[in-house]
Amino acid sequence: MLKSRYMAKTKKSKLPEMFRYLMWSYKFSKVNPKEDAERVVVNTINYGQWEHWQWLARYYGREKLKKIITNLAASEFRPSALWLASLLLGIKKMRYASRSDKIKAARNL
């Protein structure tokens, strides 16, 4: 009984309130850190503070966070933010696709 109650709590995933201003262009109550991981990571890396970055590392784990970042185009990130994330996570190589390549690929799906 206790296990199922714990599992029910962990299934519903909600972003902490401190992320509200980072997700300014989204309906905050609808943002799910599991389903919207890429958007949460991009906005946090680009505009977040240290406490936001720490939450990312705890929530996703270092390896998953690294995988999310490396699967995105480098153009998604501000250069200085990407440099810091690469330094902290040991990312050696990023995908350097232009934003127009990403849009074209999405249209062909």
N, C-alpha and C positions, 0 to 999 in steps of 0.2 A: 504494500500500500504506500509506504513512504517513497519507494523508488518511483512509482508511477506519478506521484504528486510532484516530485523533483523534475521528472522528465517533462511534465506538462508545463512547468515554469520555464524550462530551457528552450522549448520549442518556439515560443513566441520571442522574437528577437526585436529589440528596440534600441535605437541609438540614444546615448545619454544626452540630456538636455544641453550640456556644454557644446554640442555640435550644431545647435540650431542655427547660429549665424553663419556657419560654414556651408549650410545647405539652403542658402537664401533663395535659390531659384526652384526649389522643390517643396512640395507639401511635406513638412517635417514629420508629421504623424504617420505618413505612408512610407517613409524611408526605412528600409530593412537592411541592416548591416550585412546580412548573409546574401540576400538577393541583389543588393545594390553595392556590392563590395568595391567594384571598380570606381564608381562615382564617389563613394565615401573616401576611398584612398586618394584619389586625385585631388579632391577638394581639401582634404586634410593636409596632404603633402604641400600643396600650393599655398594654402592660407591659414593652416592651423598653427597652434602654439605647441610648445614642448609637451604639455600634458595631453594634447590630442594625439601626438605621435606615440606617446607611451601607451595610450589606450589602444591604438592600432596594433602595436607590438604585442600587447597582452591578449587582445581579442583574436587576432588572426594568427599570431605566432610569427616568428621571424622568417621562416622558410616560405609560408604561404604569402606573407606580405611581399617578400622578395619576388615570388612568382607572379603575383598580381601586377607589380610594377614593371617587371621585365616583359610581360605580355602586352603591355600598352605601348603605344607610340611615344617616343620621347617628347614629341611636340605637345603632348597633353600636359606637360609639367613646365613650370617656370624654370629657367636654367639653373638659378641658384638653389632652388628647392630640390631639383633633381640631383644636383651635385652633392648636396648634403645627405639626401636619402641614399645615394649610391655609396657614399663614404661610410655611413653608419651601417648599412646592410651588406657591404662588400659586393656590390653589383659592379661587374666588370664591363658588361656590354649591354647596350639598350637597342631596341628596335628603332631605327631611324626612318620611319615612314612619314611622308607628308600627310597633312590632314586631308588633303584632297584624295589621296590613296585610300584612306579609311572610308571616306564618303562613297567613293566608287565601289569599294568592296562591299559595303552595306547594300548598295543598290542591286548588286549582282546576286545577292542571296536569295 
